[in-house]
Protein backbone atom coordinates (compact mmCIF):
# COMPACT_ATOMS: atom_id res chain seq x y z
CA UNK A 1 0.00 0.00 0.00
CA UNK A 2 1.15 3.52 -0.80
CA UNK A 3 0.41 6.72 1.13
CA UNK A 4 -1.89 7.94 -1.64
CA UNK A 5 -4.11 4.88 -1.05
CA UNK A 6 -4.88 6.07 2.49
CA UNK A 7 -6.84 9.06 1.21
CA UNK A 8 -10.51 8.96 0.31
CA UNK A 9 -10.00 11.11 -2.81
CA UNK A 10 -7.34 11.14 -5.49
CA UNK A 11 -4.50 13.31 -4.16
CA UNK A 12 -3.51 14.22 -7.72
CA UNK A 13 -6.89 15.78 -8.57
CA UNK A 14 -6.74 19.42 -9.74
CA UNK A 15 -7.48 21.95 -6.98
CA UNK A 16 -7.24 25.73 -7.39
CA UNK A 17 -4.49 27.26 -5.29
CA UNK A 18 -6.55 30.41 -4.75
CA UNK A 19 -10.32 30.84 -4.65
CA UNK A 20 -11.36 33.58 -7.08
CA UNK A 21 -14.67 35.43 -6.98
CA UNK A 22 -15.02 35.54 -10.77
CA UNK A 23 -14.64 31.78 -11.25
CA UNK A 24 -18.22 30.52 -11.27
CA UNK A 25 -18.12 27.78 -13.91
CA UNK A 26 -20.20 24.77 -12.85
CA UNK A 27 -17.22 22.43 -12.54
CA UNK A 28 -15.39 24.97 -10.37
CA UNK A 29 -18.42 25.51 -8.13
CA UNK A 30 -18.98 21.77 -7.79
CA UNK A 31 -15.35 21.21 -6.77
CA UNK A 32 -15.38 24.07 -4.27
CA UNK A 33 -18.60 22.86 -2.63
CA UNK A 34 -17.45 19.25 -2.61
CA UNK A 35 -13.99 20.03 -1.24
CA UNK A 36 -15.06 22.58 1.37
CA UNK A 37 -14.27 21.47 4.91
CA UNK A 38 -16.64 22.87 7.53
CA UNK A 39 -14.67 23.33 10.73
CA UNK A 40 -16.25 23.63 14.17
CA UNK A 41 -15.62 27.38 14.19
CA UNK A 42 -16.92 27.75 10.64
CA UNK A 43 -20.09 25.89 11.56
CA UNK A 44 -20.59 28.13 14.59
CA UNK A 45 -20.42 31.32 12.53
CA UNK A 46 -22.48 29.87 9.71
CA UNK A 47 -25.24 28.99 12.17
CA UNK A 48 -24.98 32.46 13.69
CA UNK A 49 -25.27 34.04 10.23
CA UNK A 50 -28.36 32.03 9.28
CA UNK A 51 -30.08 32.72 12.58
CA UNK A 52 -29.66 36.49 12.12
CA UNK A 53 -30.45 36.32 8.40
CA UNK A 54 -33.79 34.64 9.05
CA UNK A 55 -34.57 36.96 11.95
CA UNK A 56 -34.80 39.89 9.52
CA UNK A 57 -37.75 38.22 7.81
CA UNK A 58 -39.66 38.13 11.08
CA UNK A 59 -38.63 41.61 12.17
CA UNK A 60 -37.40 43.87 9.31
CA UNK A 61 -34.26 45.81 10.15
CA UNK A 62 -31.74 48.11 8.47
CA UNK A 63 -28.93 46.21 10.20
CA UNK A 64 -28.39 43.73 7.41
CA UNK A 65 -24.68 44.09 6.64
CA UNK A 66 -22.21 41.33 7.46
CA UNK A 67 -18.49 41.82 8.05
CA UNK A 68 -16.16 38.84 7.80
CA UNK A 69 -12.74 39.43 9.33
CA UNK A 70 -9.72 37.27 10.02
CA UNK A 71 -5.97 36.98 9.64
CA UNK A 72 -4.35 36.84 6.22
CA UNK A 73 -4.83 33.37 4.74
CA UNK A 74 -7.48 32.36 7.26
CA UNK A 75 -10.04 31.56 4.54
CA UNK A 76 -12.28 34.64 4.54
CA UNK A 77 -12.70 34.75 0.75
CA UNK A 78 -13.35 31.02 0.56
CA UNK A 79 -15.93 31.23 3.35
CA UNK A 80 -17.69 34.16 1.68
CA UNK A 81 -17.81 32.45 -1.70
CA UNK A 82 -19.33 29.30 -0.20
CA UNK A 83 -21.89 31.47 1.58
CA UNK A 84 -22.80 33.14 -1.71
CA UNK A 85 -23.39 29.70 -3.26
CA UNK A 86 -25.68 28.73 -0.40
CA UNK A 87 -27.78 31.87 -0.72
CA UNK A 88 -27.90 31.94 -4.52
CA UNK A 89 -28.99 28.30 -4.43
CA UNK A 90 -28.11 27.38 -8.00
CA UNK A 91 -28.40 23.65 -8.67
CA UNK A 92 -24.96 22.16 -9.28
CA UNK A 93 -24.70 18.66 -10.79
CA UNK A 94 -28.26 17.90 -9.71
CA UNK A 95 -27.73 19.04 -6.11
CA UNK A 96 -28.36 22.29 -4.29
CA UNK A 97 -25.45 23.84 -2.36
CA UNK A 98 -27.28 23.00 0.88
CA UNK A 99 -27.32 19.33 -0.16
CA UNK A 100 -23.52 19.29 -0.14
CA UNK A 101 -23.55 20.31 3.51
CA UNK A 102 -25.52 17.26 4.60
CA UNK A 103 -22.20 15.46 4.38
CA UNK A 104 -20.32 18.17 6.27
CA UNK A 105 -22.43 18.69 9.38
CA UNK A 106 -24.85 16.79 11.59
CA UNK A 107 -26.29 19.99 13.04
CA UNK A 108 -30.06 19.62 12.39
CA UNK A 109 -30.82 23.27 13.19
CA UNK A 110 -28.24 24.54 10.71
CA UNK A 111 -29.43 22.20 7.98
CA UNK A 112 -33.05 23.23 8.62
CA UNK A 113 -32.15 26.91 8.33
CA UNK A 114 -30.19 26.25 5.13
CA UNK A 115 -33.24 24.53 3.66
CA UNK A 116 -35.55 27.37 4.68
CA UNK A 117 -33.29 30.04 3.16
CA UNK A 118 -32.73 28.01 0.00
CA UNK A 119 -36.46 28.18 -0.68
CA UNK A 120 -36.28 31.97 -0.94
CA UNK A 121 -35.38 33.38 -4.35
CA UNK A 122 -32.03 35.13 -4.03
CA UNK A 123 -29.52 36.54 -6.52
CA UNK A 124 -26.00 36.65 -5.07
CA UNK A 125 -23.52 39.00 -6.76
CA UNK A 126 -19.97 38.19 -5.69
CA UNK A 127 -17.01 40.22 -6.89
CA UNK A 128 -13.52 41.42 -6.04
CA UNK A 129 -13.76 45.17 -5.63
CA UNK A 130 -10.16 45.77 -6.72
CA UNK A 131 -10.53 43.89 -9.98
CA UNK A 132 -13.87 45.54 -10.83
CA UNK A 133 -12.83 49.15 -10.15
CA UNK A 134 -11.38 51.50 -12.77
CA UNK A 135 -9.32 54.67 -12.70
CA UNK A 136 -10.73 58.03 -13.65
CA UNK A 137 -9.03 59.66 -16.62
CA UNK A 138 -9.38 63.03 -14.91
CA UNK A 139 -7.75 62.41 -11.57
CA UNK A 140 -6.34 58.85 -11.84
CA UNK A 141 -8.23 57.92 -8.68
CA UNK A 142 -10.24 54.75 -8.39
CA UNK A 143 -14.00 54.83 -8.48
CA UNK A 144 -16.01 55.17 -5.35
CA UNK A 145 -17.20 51.85 -3.94
CA UNK A 146 -20.80 52.75 -4.76
CA UNK A 147 -19.87 53.10 -8.44
CA UNK A 148 -18.29 49.66 -8.46
CA UNK A 149 -21.40 48.26 -6.78
CA UNK A 150 -23.54 49.86 -9.47
CA UNK A 151 -21.38 48.45 -12.28
CA UNK A 152 -21.71 44.92 -10.89
CA UNK A 153 -25.46 45.38 -10.44
CA UNK A 154 -25.79 46.71 -14.00
CA UNK A 155 -23.87 43.71 -15.37
CA UNK A 156 -26.21 41.39 -13.50
CA UNK A 157 -29.15 43.01 -15.30
CA UNK A 158 -27.42 42.82 -18.69
CA UNK A 159 -26.60 46.51 -18.91
CA UNK A 160 -23.33 48.10 -20.02
CA UNK A 161 -20.09 48.33 -18.02
CA UNK A 162 -20.12 52.07 -18.72
CA UNK A 163 -22.32 53.68 -16.08
CA UNK A 164 -23.86 56.41 -18.22
CA UNK A 165 -24.64 53.96 -21.02
CA UNK A 166 -26.26 51.62 -18.50
CA UNK A 167 -28.38 54.51 -17.23
CA UNK A 168 -29.53 55.18 -20.78
CA UNK A 169 -30.42 51.51 -21.18
CA UNK A 170 -32.29 51.54 -17.87
CA UNK A 171 -34.39 54.52 -18.94
CA UNK A 172 -35.22 52.85 -22.24
CA UNK A 173 -36.19 49.74 -20.28
CA UNK A 174 -38.44 51.81 -18.01
CA UNK A 175 -40.13 53.25 -21.11
CA UNK A 176 -40.62 49.76 -22.51
CA UNK A 177 -38.42 50.54 -25.53
CA UNK A 178 -35.15 48.77 -24.69
CA UNK A 179 -35.84 45.54 -26.57
CA UNK A 180 -37.09 47.40 -29.63
CA UNK A 181 -34.05 49.70 -29.50
CA UNK A 182 -31.63 46.76 -29.39
CA UNK A 183 -33.42 45.15 -32.30
CA UNK A 184 -33.22 48.41 -34.25
CA UNK A 185 -29.46 48.59 -33.66
CA UNK A 186 -29.05 44.99 -34.84
CA UNK A 187 -31.21 45.54 -37.93
CA UNK A 188 -29.52 48.79 -38.93
CA UNK A 189 -25.92 47.83 -38.22
CA UNK A 190 -25.71 44.06 -38.51
CA UNK A 191 -24.36 43.50 -35.00
CA UNK A 192 -25.93 43.06 -31.54
CA UNK A 193 -26.23 46.04 -29.22
CA UNK A 194 -23.94 44.39 -26.65
CA UNK A 195 -21.13 44.53 -29.22
CA UNK A 196 -22.16 47.83 -30.80
CA UNK A 197 -22.17 49.77 -27.51
CA UNK A 198 -18.46 49.12 -26.91
CA UNK A 199 -17.69 51.99 -29.32
CA UNK A 200 -20.76 54.05 -28.58
CA UNK A 201 -18.96 57.42 -28.58
CA UNK A 202 -18.04 56.90 -32.23
CA UNK A 203 -21.58 55.86 -33.15
CA UNK A 204 -23.77 58.64 -31.79
CA UNK A 205 -25.59 59.23 -35.10
CA UNK A 206 -26.42 55.55 -35.40
CA UNK A 207 -27.70 55.45 -31.82
CA UNK A 208 -29.86 58.51 -32.47
CA UNK A 209 -31.19 56.89 -35.65
CA UNK A 210 -32.16 53.78 -33.70
CA UNK A 211 -33.84 55.90 -31.03
CA UNK A 212 -35.85 57.66 -33.71
CA UNK A 213 -36.95 54.31 -35.14
CA UNK A 214 -38.54 53.34 -31.81
CA UNK A 215 -40.55 56.55 -31.47
CA UNK A 216 -38.31 59.38 -30.26
CA UNK A 217 -37.98 62.53 -32.37
CA UNK A 218 -34.49 63.64 -33.41
CA UNK A 219 -34.12 66.45 -30.86
CA UNK A 220 -35.25 64.23 -28.01
CA UNK A 221 -32.96 61.41 -29.15
CA UNK A 222 -29.90 63.65 -29.38
CA UNK A 223 -30.65 65.33 -26.05
CA UNK A 224 -31.21 61.95 -24.42
CA UNK A 225 -27.82 60.70 -25.62
CA UNK A 226 -25.93 63.87 -24.63
CA UNK A 227 -27.61 64.28 -21.24
CA UNK A 228 -27.03 60.64 -20.34
CA UNK A 229 -23.32 61.10 -21.04
CA UNK A 230 -22.67 64.57 -19.64
CA UNK A 231 -24.92 64.71 -16.60
CA UNK A 232 -24.78 61.20 -15.21
CA UNK A 233 -24.24 61.03 -11.44
CA UNK A 234 -24.92 58.47 -8.76
CA UNK A 235 -25.08 58.23 -4.99
CA UNK A 236 -25.78 55.52 -2.44
CA UNK A 237 -29.46 56.43 -2.10
CA UNK A 238 -30.03 56.12 -5.85
CA UNK A 239 -28.33 52.71 -5.98
CA UNK A 240 -30.45 51.54 -3.05
CA UNK A 241 -33.58 52.68 -4.91
CA UNK A 242 -32.53 50.83 -8.06
CA UNK A 243 -31.94 47.62 -6.13
CA UNK A 244 -35.23 48.05 -4.24
CA UNK A 245 -37.13 48.45 -7.53
CA UNK A 246 -35.73 45.17 -8.87
CA UNK A 247 -36.51 43.38 -5.60
CA UNK A 248 -40.08 44.69 -5.70
CA UNK A 249 -40.72 43.97 -9.38
CA UNK A 250 -39.09 40.54 -9.53
CA UNK A 251 -39.82 39.36 -5.97
CA UNK A 252 -36.17 38.49 -5.53
CA UNK A 253 -33.61 39.17 -2.82
CA UNK A 254 -30.44 40.85 -4.10
CA UNK A 255 -27.29 40.07 -2.13
CA UNK A 256 -24.18 42.12 -2.93
CA UNK A 257 -20.89 40.68 -1.66
CA UNK A 258 -17.48 42.13 -2.31
CA UNK A 259 -14.00 40.90 -1.52
CA UNK A 260 -11.41 43.48 -0.53
CA UNK A 261 -8.12 41.70 -0.84
CA UNK A 262 -5.92 44.30 0.87
Buried (B, 14 or more C-beta within 10 A) or exposed (E): EEEEEEEEEEEEEEEEEEBBBEEBEEEBBBBBBBEBEBEEEBBEBBBEBBEEBEEEEEEEEEEEEEEBEEEEEEBBBBBBBBBBBBBBBEEBEEEBBBBBBEEBBEBEEBBEBBEBBBEBEBBBBBBBBEEBBEEEEEEEEBBBEBBBBBBBBBBBEEBBBBBBBBBBBBEBBEEEBBEBBBBBBBEEBEEEBEEBBBEBEEBBEBBBBBBBBBEBEEEEBBEBBEEBBEEBEBEEEEBEEBBEEBEEEEEEBBBBBBBEEE
